[in-house]
Amino acid sequence: MTHEEMVAKMMENPAVRAVIERLEREKMPMFDAILAARREVELTQAQVAERMGTKAPAIARLENALITGSPSPSLATLRKDAAALCKTLEIRLA
């Protein structure tokens, strides 16, 4: 069985599907906040990249990953992004 087949089979289970959908909804506010922070401080992707010590295409990929959730960026990358935006990254388990 391939990974895709296994995921499709698991998603047929309503309980599994509900958990996955809930997790997807919960991560969106964090990603929205990160994207909104760049707009708030009025920085371009190139400016954020310079502050992070990387290139603008890397920021475009990061923001695309935040929007699509695939692949998820590392905590280290999110911390760098937050610092470049003069923000802090807070992760809470509630």
Backbone atoms as SQL, in Angstrom:
CREATE TABLE atoms (id INTEGER PRIMARY KEY, chain TEXT, resi INTEGER, resn TEXT, atom TEXT, x REAL, y REAL, z REAL);
INSERT INTO atoms VALUES
  (1, 'A', 1, 'MET', 'N', 0.856, -1.177, 0.000),
  (2, 'A', 1, 'MET', 'CA', 0.000, 0.000, 0.000),
  (3, 'A', 1, 'MET', 'C', 0.902, 1.240, 0.000),
  (4, 'A', 2, 'THR', 'N', 0.599, 2.184, -0.888),
  (5, 'A', 2, 'THR', 'CA', 1.369, 3.426, -0.931),
  (6, 'A', 2, 'THR', 'C', 0.914, 4.364, 0.186),
  (7, 'A', 3, 'HIS', 'N', 1.693, 5.396, 0.420),
  (8, 'A', 3, 'HIS', 'CA', 1.329, 6.392, 1.430),
  (9, 'A', 3, 'HIS', 'C', -0.011, 7.043, 1.088),
  (10, 'A', 4, 'GLU', 'N', -0.179, 7.411, -0.170),
  (11, 'A', 4, 'GLU', 'CA', -1.416, 8.054, -0.598),
  (12, 'A', 4, 'GLU', 'C', -2.621, 7.147, -0.391),
  (13, 'A', 5, 'GLU', 'N', -2.455, 5.868, -0.689),
  (14, 'A', 5, 'GLU', 'CA', -3.545, 4.915, -0.488),
  (15, 'A', 5, 'GLU', 'C', -3.881, 4.766, 0.995),
  (16, 'A', 6, 'MET', 'N', -2.836, 4.735, 1.824),
  (17, 'A', 6, 'MET', 'CA', -3.054, 4.609, 3.260),
  (18, 'A', 6, 'MET', 'C', -3.790, 5.830, 3.805),
  (19, 'A', 7, 'VAL', 'N', -3.387, 7.019, 3.378),
  (20, 'A', 7, 'VAL', 'CA', -4.054, 8.251, 3.826),
  (21, 'A', 7, 'VAL', 'C', -5.505, 8.249, 3.369),
  (22, 'A', 8, 'ALA', 'N', -5.750, 7.873, 2.119),
  (23, 'A', 8, 'ALA', 'CA', -7.124, 7.837, 1.605),
  (24, 'A', 8, 'ALA', 'C', -7.978, 6.870, 2.416),
  (25, 'A', 9, 'LYS', 'N', -7.419, 5.714, 2.754),
  (26, 'A', 9, 'LYS', 'CA', -8.160, 4.735, 3.543),
  (27, 'A', 9, 'LYS', 'C', -8.458, 5.282, 4.935),
  (28, 'A', 10, 'MET', 'N', -7.468, 5.927, 5.559),
  (29, 'A', 10, 'MET', 'CA', -7.676, 6.492, 6.896),
  (30, 'A', 10, 'MET', 'C', -8.719, 7.607, 6.872),
  (31, 'A', 11, 'MET', 'N', -8.735, 8.400, 5.808),
  (32, 'A', 11, 'MET', 'CA', -9.669, 9.518, 5.712),
  (33, 'A', 11, 'MET', 'C', -11.107, 9.051, 5.498),
  (34, 'A', 12, 'GLU', 'N', -11.293, 7.787, 5.167),
  (35, 'A', 12, 'GLU', 'CA', -12.649, 7.238, 5.059),
  (36, 'A', 12, 'GLU', 'C', -13.302, 7.112, 6.432),
  (37, 'A', 13, 'ASN', 'N', -12.480, 7.047, 7.480),
  (38, 'A', 13, 'ASN', 'CA', -12.980, 6.950, 8.849),
  (39, 'A', 13, 'ASN', 'C', -13.416, 8.350, 9.299),
  (40, 'A', 14, 'PRO', 'N', -14.707, 8.557, 9.617),
  (41, 'A', 14, 'PRO', 'CA', -15.195, 9.885, 10.002),
  (42, 'A', 14, 'PRO', 'C', -14.465, 10.478, 11.211),
  (43, 'A', 15, 'ALA', 'N', -14.068, 9.651, 12.160),
  (44, 'A', 15, 'ALA', 'CA', -13.367, 10.159, 13.344),
  (45, 'A', 15, 'ALA', 'C', -11.993, 10.695, 12.964),
  (46, 'A', 16, 'VAL', 'N', -11.286, 9.975, 12.113),
  (47, 'A', 16, 'VAL', 'CA', -9.964, 10.424, 11.658),
  (48, 'A', 16, 'VAL', 'C', -10.109, 11.703, 10.854),
  (49, 'A', 17, 'ARG', 'N', -11.077, 11.710, 9.935),
  (50, 'A', 17, 'ARG', 'CA', -11.305, 12.904, 9.104),
  (51, 'A', 17, 'ARG', 'C', -11.616, 14.121, 9.981),
  (52, 'A', 18, 'ALA', 'N', -12.422, 13.960, 11.017),
  (53, 'A', 18, 'ALA', 'CA', -12.777, 15.076, 11.905),
  (54, 'A', 18, 'ALA', 'C', -11.550, 15.625, 12.621),
  (55, 'A', 19, 'VAL', 'N', -10.686, 14.739, 13.091),
  (56, 'A', 19, 'VAL', 'CA', -9.467, 15.190, 13.786),
  (57, 'A', 19, 'VAL', 'C', -8.557, 15.939, 12.822),
  (58, 'A', 20, 'ILE', 'N', -8.355, 15.407, 11.641),
  (59, 'A', 20, 'ILE', 'CA', -7.492, 16.054, 10.644),
  (60, 'A', 20, 'ILE', 'C', -8.055, 17.428, 10.271),
  (61, 'A', 21, 'GLU', 'N', -9.348, 17.518, 10.038),
  (62, 'A', 21, 'GLU', 'CA', -9.958, 18.796, 9.674),
  (63, 'A', 21, 'GLU', 'C', -9.849, 19.803, 10.817),
  (64, 'A', 22, 'ARG', 'N', -10.002, 19.343, 12.073),
  (65, 'A', 22, 'ARG', 'CA', -9.867, 20.245, 13.219),
  (66, 'A', 22, 'ARG', 'C', -8.438, 20.770, 13.318),
  (67, 'A', 23, 'LEU', 'N', -7.469, 19.905, 13.145),
  (68, 'A', 23, 'LEU', 'CA', -6.071, 20.322, 13.210),
  (69, 'A', 23, 'LEU', 'C', -5.736, 21.324, 12.107),
  (70, 'A', 24, 'GLU', 'N', -6.283, 21.107, 10.934),
  (71, 'A', 24, 'GLU', 'CA', -6.051, 22.037, 9.832),
  (72, 'A', 24, 'GLU', 'C', -6.631, 23.417, 10.153),
  (73, 'A', 25, 'ARG', 'N', -7.838, 23.455, 10.727),
  (74, 'A', 25, 'ARG', 'CA', -8.463, 24.733, 11.085),
  (75, 'A', 25, 'ARG', 'C', -7.674, 25.447, 12.165),
  (76, 'A', 26, 'GLU', 'N', -7.123, 24.694, 13.124),
  (77, 'A', 26, 'GLU', 'CA', -6.408, 25.297, 14.244),
  (78, 'A', 26, 'GLU', 'C', -5.079, 25.916, 13.831),
  (79, 'A', 27, 'LYS', 'N', -4.408, 25.363, 12.827),
  (80, 'A', 27, 'LYS', 'CA', -3.110, 25.919, 12.469),
  (81, 'A', 27, 'LYS', 'C', -3.237, 27.164, 11.596),
  (82, 'A', 28, 'MET', 'N', -4.371, 27.364, 10.962),
  (83, 'A', 28, 'MET', 'CA', -4.532, 28.513, 10.076),
  (84, 'A', 28, 'MET', 'C', -4.396, 29.858, 10.780),
  (85, 'A', 29, 'PRO', 'N', -4.935, 30.062, 12.007),
  (86, 'A', 29, 'PRO', 'CA', -4.759, 31.371, 12.640),
  (87, 'A', 29, 'PRO', 'C', -3.294, 31.733, 12.850),
  (88, 'A', 30, 'MET', 'N', -2.445, 30.753, 13.205),
  (89, 'A', 30, 'MET', 'CA', -1.028, 31.036, 13.384),
  (90, 'A', 30, 'MET', 'C', -0.415, 31.455, 12.055),
  (91, 'A', 31, 'PHE', 'N', -0.720, 30.722, 11.005),
  (92, 'A', 31, 'PHE', 'CA', -0.161, 31.056, 9.712),
  (93, 'A', 31, 'PHE', 'C', -0.675, 32.404, 9.224),
  (94, 'A', 32, 'ASP', 'N', -1.954, 32.670, 9.440),
  (95, 'A', 32, 'ASP', 'CA', -2.520, 33.960, 9.075),
  (96, 'A', 32, 'ASP', 'C', -1.813, 35.093, 9.811),
  (97, 'A', 33, 'ALA', 'N', -1.492, 34.875, 11.088),
  (98, 'A', 33, 'ALA', 'CA', -0.813, 35.898, 11.888),
  (99, 'A', 33, 'ALA', 'C', 0.567, 36.199, 11.336),
  (100, 'A', 34, 'ILE', 'N', 1.278, 35.169, 10.922),
  (101, 'A', 34, 'ILE', 'CA', 2.623, 35.368, 10.366),
  (102, 'A', 34, 'ILE', 'C', 2.551, 36.144, 9.063),
  (103, 'A', 35, 'LEU', 'N', 1.620, 35.776, 8.213),
  (104, 'A', 35, 'LEU', 'CA', 1.471, 36.498, 6.942),
  (105, 'A', 35, 'LEU', 'C', 1.021, 37.936, 7.176),
  (106, 'A', 36, 'ALA', 'N', 0.120, 38.134, 8.140),
  (107, 'A', 36, 'ALA', 'CA', -0.363, 39.479, 8.441),
  (108, 'A', 36, 'ALA', 'C', 0.741, 40.348, 9.038),
  (109, 'A', 37, 'ALA', 'N', 1.652, 39.739, 9.787),
  (110, 'A', 37, 'ALA', 'CA', 2.734, 40.503, 10.420),
  (111, 'A', 37, 'ALA', 'C', 3.614, 41.179, 9.377),
  (112, 'A', 38, 'ARG', 'N', 3.896, 40.501, 8.284),
  (113, 'A', 38, 'ARG', 'CA', 4.722, 41.121, 7.229),
  (114, 'A', 38, 'ARG', 'C', 4.002, 42.311, 6.623),
  (115, 'A', 39, 'ARG', 'N', 2.716, 42.160, 6.415),
  (116, 'A', 39, 'ARG', 'CA', 1.946, 43.277, 5.860),
  (117, 'A', 39, 'ARG', 'C', 1.883, 44.438, 6.849),
  (118, 'A', 40, 'GLU', 'N', 1.761, 44.100, 8.138),
  (119, 'A', 40, 'GLU', 'CA', 1.668, 45.113, 9.192),
  (120, 'A', 40, 'GLU', 'C', 2.916, 45.992, 9.253),
  (121, 'A', 41, 'VAL', 'N', 4.082, 45.370, 9.137),
  (122, 'A', 41, 'VAL', 'CA', 5.329, 46.137, 9.200),
  (123, 'A', 41, 'VAL', 'C', 5.754, 46.647, 7.827),
  (124, 'A', 42, 'GLU', 'N', 4.926, 46.356, 6.824),
  (125, 'A', 42, 'GLU', 'CA', 5.110, 46.860, 5.465),
  (126, 'A', 42, 'GLU', 'C', 6.486, 46.524, 4.893),
  (127, 'A', 43, 'LEU', 'N', 6.848, 45.250, 5.006),
  (128, 'A', 43, 'LEU', 'CA', 8.095, 44.773, 4.425),
  (129, 'A', 43, 'LEU', 'C', 7.795, 43.906, 3.219),
  (130, 'A', 44, 'THR', 'N', 8.663, 43.975, 2.228),
  (131, 'A', 44, 'THR', 'CA', 8.550, 43.084, 1.081),
  (132, 'A', 44, 'THR', 'C', 9.173, 41.741, 1.449),
  (133, 'A', 45, 'GLN', 'N', 8.916, 40.750, 0.628),
  (134, 'A', 45, 'GLN', 'CA', 9.550, 39.453, 0.851),
  (135, 'A', 45, 'GLN', 'C', 11.067, 39.586, 0.786),
  (136, 'A', 46, 'ALA', 'N', 11.558, 40.427, -0.110),
  (137, 'A', 46, 'ALA', 'CA', 13.007, 40.628, -0.234),
  (138, 'A', 46, 'ALA', 'C', 13.588, 41.245, 1.041),
  (139, 'A', 47, 'GLN', 'N', 12.869, 42.193, 1.646),
  (140, 'A', 47, 'GLN', 'CA', 13.351, 42.816, 2.877),
  (141, 'A', 47, 'GLN', 'C', 13.375, 41.818, 4.035),
  (142, 'A', 48, 'VAL', 'N', 12.335, 40.982, 4.124),
  (143, 'A', 48, 'VAL', 'CA', 12.301, 39.952, 5.166),
  (144, 'A', 48, 'VAL', 'C', 13.449, 38.972, 4.936),
  (145, 'A', 49, 'ALA', 'N', 13.660, 38.593, 3.690),
  (146, 'A', 49, 'ALA', 'CA', 14.739, 37.658, 3.359),
  (147, 'A', 49, 'ALA', 'C', 16.091, 38.220, 3.788),
  (148, 'A', 50, 'GLU', 'N', 16.317, 39.492, 3.523),
  (149, 'A', 50, 'GLU', 'CA', 17.585, 40.117, 3.910),
  (150, 'A', 50, 'GLU', 'C', 17.764, 40.062, 5.425),
  (151, 'A', 51, 'ARG', 'N', 16.712, 40.342, 6.158),
  (152, 'A', 51, 'ARG', 'CA', 16.785, 40.296, 7.622),
  (153, 'A', 51, 'ARG', 'C', 17.026, 38.882, 8.134),
  (154, 'A', 52, 'MET', 'N', 16.542, 37.892, 7.394),
  (155, 'A', 52, 'MET', 'CA', 16.710, 36.497, 7.798),
  (156, 'A', 52, 'MET', 'C', 18.009, 35.894, 7.273),
  (157, 'A', 53, 'GLY', 'N', 18.708, 36.631, 6.417),
  (158, 'A', 53, 'GLY', 'CA', 19.938, 36.112, 5.845),
  (159, 'A', 53, 'GLY', 'C', 19.694, 35.089, 4.754),
  (160, 'A', 54, 'THR', 'N', 18.627, 35.293, 3.984),
  (161, 'A', 54, 'THR', 'CA', 18.296, 34.363, 2.899),
  (162, 'A', 54, 'THR', 'C', 17.872, 35.166, 1.678),
  (163, 'A', 55, 'LYS', 'N', 17.284, 34.511, 0.704),
  (164, 'A', 55, 'LYS', 'CA', 16.845, 35.157, -0.545),
  (165, 'A', 55, 'LYS', 'C', 15.321, 35.231, -0.602),
  (166, 'A', 56, 'ALA', 'N', 14.806, 36.169, -1.397),
  (167, 'A', 56, 'ALA', 'CA', 13.362, 36.375, -1.519),
  (168, 'A', 56, 'ALA', 'C', 12.603, 35.113, -1.938),
  (169, 'A', 57, 'PRO', 'N', 13.133, 34.281, -2.862),
  (170, 'A', 57, 'PRO', 'CA', 12.391, 33.061, -3.214),
  (171, 'A', 57, 'PRO', 'C', 12.177, 32.127, -2.020),
  (172, 'A', 58, 'ALA', 'N', 13.103, 32.146, -1.068),
  (173, 'A', 58, 'ALA', 'CA', 12.931, 31.322, 0.133),
  (174, 'A', 58, 'ALA', 'C', 11.744, 31.810, 0.946),
  (175, 'A', 59, 'ILE', 'N', 11.540, 33.123, 1.004),
  (176, 'A', 59, 'ILE', 'CA', 10.404, 33.685, 1.730),
  (177, 'A', 59, 'ILE', 'C', 9.116, 33.374, 0.986),
  (178, 'A', 60, 'ALA', 'N', 9.157, 33.437, -0.333),
  (179, 'A', 60, 'ALA', 'CA', 7.974, 33.077, -1.122),
  (180, 'A', 60, 'ALA', 'C', 7.595, 31.614, -0.863),
  (181, 'A', 61, 'ARG', 'N', 8.597, 30.731, -0.809),
  (182, 'A', 61, 'ARG', 'CA', 8.319, 29.323, -0.521),
  (183, 'A', 61, 'ARG', 'C', 7.775, 29.158, 0.900),
  (184, 'A', 62, 'LEU', 'N', 8.349, 29.895, 1.854),
  (185, 'A', 62, 'LEU', 'CA', 7.880, 29.838, 3.241),
  (186, 'A', 62, 'LEU', 'C', 6.421, 30.264, 3.324),
  (187, 'A', 63, 'GLU', 'N', 6.096, 31.392, 2.715),
  (188, 'A', 63, 'GLU', 'CA', 4.718, 31.878, 2.775),
  (189, 'A', 63, 'GLU', 'C', 3.773, 30.929, 2.052),
  (190, 'A', 64, 'ASN', 'N', 4.221, 30.344, 0.958),
  (191, 'A', 64, 'ASN', 'CA', 3.385, 29.369, 0.260),
  (192, 'A', 64, 'ASN', 'C', 3.155, 28.143, 1.144),
  (193, 'A', 65, 'ALA', 'N', 4.197, 27.719, 1.852),
  (194, 'A', 65, 'ALA', 'CA', 4.055, 26.584, 2.771),
  (195, 'A', 65, 'ALA', 'C', 3.084, 26.925, 3.890),
  (196, 'A', 66, 'LEU', 'N', 3.121, 28.173, 4.363),
  (197, 'A', 66, 'LEU', 'CA', 2.195, 28.589, 5.408),
  (198, 'A', 66, 'LEU', 'C', 0.754, 28.547, 4.907),
  (199, 'A', 67, 'ILE', 'N', 0.561, 28.957, 3.668),
  (200, 'A', 67, 'ILE', 'CA', -0.781, 28.988, 3.092),
  (201, 'A', 67, 'ILE', 'C', -1.297, 27.572, 2.828),
  (202, 'A', 68, 'THR', 'N', -0.444, 26.742, 2.251),
  (203, 'A', 68, 'THR', 'CA', -0.892, 25.403, 1.860),
  (204, 'A', 68, 'THR', 'C', -0.689, 24.360, 2.949),
  (205, 'A', 69, 'GLY', 'N', 0.228, 24.650, 3.877),
  (206, 'A', 69, 'GLY', 'CA', 0.522, 23.692, 4.932),
  (207, 'A', 69, 'GLY', 'C', 1.385, 22.532, 4.462),
  (208, 'A', 70, 'SER', 'N', 1.973, 22.654, 3.292),
  (209, 'A', 70, 'SER', 'CA', 2.790, 21.566, 2.768),
  (210, 'A', 70, 'SER', 'C', 4.000, 22.121, 2.044),
  (211, 'A', 71, 'PRO', 'N', 5.203, 21.813, 2.425),
  (212, 'A', 71, 'PRO', 'CA', 5.561, 21.175, 3.696),
  (213, 'A', 71, 'PRO', 'C', 5.532, 22.216, 4.804),
  (214, 'A', 72, 'SER', 'N', 5.341, 21.777, 6.013),
  (215, 'A', 72, 'SER', 'CA', 5.296, 22.703, 7.136),
  (216, 'A', 72, 'SER', 'C', 6.698, 23.209, 7.441),
  (217, 'A', 73, 'PRO', 'N', 6.851, 24.515, 7.631),
  (218, 'A', 73, 'PRO', 'CA', 8.172, 25.053, 7.956),
  (219, 'A', 73, 'PRO', 'C', 8.598, 24.640, 9.358),
  (220, 'A', 74, 'SER', 'N', 9.901, 24.616, 9.590),
  (221, 'A', 74, 'SER', 'CA', 10.424, 24.242, 10.906),
  (222, 'A', 74, 'SER', 'C', 10.197, 25.380, 11.902),
  (223, 'A', 75, 'LEU', 'N', 10.257, 25.042, 13.173),
  (224, 'A', 75, 'LEU', 'CA', 10.137, 26.067, 14.216),
  (225, 'A', 75, 'LEU', 'C', 11.277, 27.065, 14.112),
  (226, 'A', 76, 'ALA', 'N', 12.468, 26.594, 13.785),
  (227, 'A', 76, 'ALA', 'CA', 13.615, 27.495, 13.639),
  (228, 'A', 76, 'ALA', 'C', 13.348, 28.536, 12.550),
  (229, 'A', 77, 'THR', 'N', 12.780, 28.091, 11.443),
  (230, 'A', 77, 'THR', 'CA', 12.464, 29.022, 10.354),
  (231, 'A', 77, 'THR', 'C', 11.384, 30.003, 10.785),
  (232, 'A', 78, 'LEU', 'N', 10.357, 29.522, 11.470),
  (233, 'A', 78, 'LEU', 'CA', 9.297, 30.421, 11.938),
  (234, 'A', 78, 'LEU', 'C', 9.833, 31.431, 12.943),
  (235, 'A', 79, 'ARG', 'N', 10.771, 31.006, 13.796),
  (236, 'A', 79, 'ARG', 'CA', 11.374, 31.950, 14.752),
  (237, 'A', 79, 'ARG', 'C', 12.174, 33.023, 14.023),
  (238, 'A', 80, 'LYS', 'N', 12.936, 32.632, 13.010),
  (239, 'A', 80, 'LYS', 'CA', 13.700, 33.608, 12.226),
  (240, 'A', 80, 'LYS', 'C', 12.760, 34.594, 11.538),
  (241, 'A', 81, 'ASP', 'N', 11.679, 34.068, 10.984),
  (242, 'A', 81, 'ASP', 'CA', 10.702, 34.920, 10.303),
  (243, 'A', 81, 'ASP', 'C', 10.091, 35.904, 11.295),
  (244, 'A', 82, 'ALA', 'N', 9.703, 35.418, 12.457),
  (245, 'A', 82, 'ALA', 'CA', 9.122, 36.295, 13.472),
  (246, 'A', 82, 'ALA', 'C', 10.122, 37.374, 13.883),
  (247, 'A', 83, 'ALA', 'N', 11.375, 36.992, 14.094),
  (248, 'A', 83, 'ALA', 'CA', 12.395, 37.968, 14.486),
  (249, 'A', 83, 'ALA', 'C', 12.610, 39.010, 13.391),
  (250, 'A', 84, 'ALA', 'N', 12.594, 38.580, 12.136),
  (251, 'A', 84, 'ALA', 'CA', 12.752, 39.514, 11.019),
  (252, 'A', 84, 'ALA', 'C', 11.613, 40.519, 10.964),
  (253, 'A', 85, 'LEU', 'N', 10.451, 40.130, 11.511),
  (254, 'A', 85, 'LEU', 'CA', 9.275, 41.002, 11.525),
  (255, 'A', 85, 'LEU', 'C', 9.125, 41.730, 12.858),
  (256, 'A', 86, 'CYS', 'N', 10.189, 41.674, 13.679),
  (257, 'A', 86, 'CYS', 'CA', 10.180, 42.302, 15.016),
  (258, 'A', 86, 'CYS', 'C', 9.064, 41.744, 15.882),
  (259, 'A', 87, 'LYS', 'N', 8.842, 40.455, 15.761),
  (260, 'A', 87, 'LYS', 'CA', 7.823, 39.750, 16.537),
  (261, 'A', 87, 'LYS', 'C', 8.480, 38.586, 17.261),
  (262, 'A', 88, 'THR', 'N', 7.750, 37.979, 18.169),
  (263, 'A', 88, 'THR', 'CA', 8.207, 36.746, 18.801),
  (264, 'A', 88, 'THR', 'C', 7.225, 35.639, 18.463),
  (265, 'A', 89, 'LEU', 'N', 7.729, 34.435, 18.417),
  (266, 'A', 89, 'LEU', 'CA', 6.889, 33.281, 18.147),
  (267, 'A', 89, 'LEU', 'C', 6.540, 32.638, 19.460),
  (268, 'A', 90, 'GLU', 'N', 5.256, 32.507, 19.736),
  (269, 'A', 90, 'GLU', 'CA', 4.788, 31.847, 20.955),
  (270, 'A', 90, 'GLU', 'C', 3.974, 30.628, 20.550),
  (271, 'A', 91, 'ILE', 'N', 4.299, 29.504, 21.142),
  (272, 'A', 91, 'ILE', 'CA', 3.566, 28.271, 20.879),
  (273, 'A', 91, 'ILE', 'C', 2.987, 27.820, 22.198),
  (274, 'A', 92, 'ARG', 'N', 1.693, 27.574, 22.208),
  (275, 'A', 92, 'ARG', 'CA', 1.010, 27.186, 23.434),
  (276, 'A', 92, 'ARG', 'C', 0.295, 25.870, 23.249),
  (277, 'A', 93, 'LEU', 'N', 0.344, 25.057, 24.293),
  (278, 'A', 93, 'LEU', 'CA', -0.412, 23.841, 24.326),
  (279, 'A', 93, 'LEU', 'C', -1.537, 24.075, 25.333),
  (280, 'A', 94, 'ALA', 'N', -2.767, 24.070, 24.839),
  (281, 'A', 94, 'ALA', 'CA', -3.902, 24.375, 25.726),
  (282, 'A', 94, 'ALA', 'C', -4.763, 23.160, 25.914);
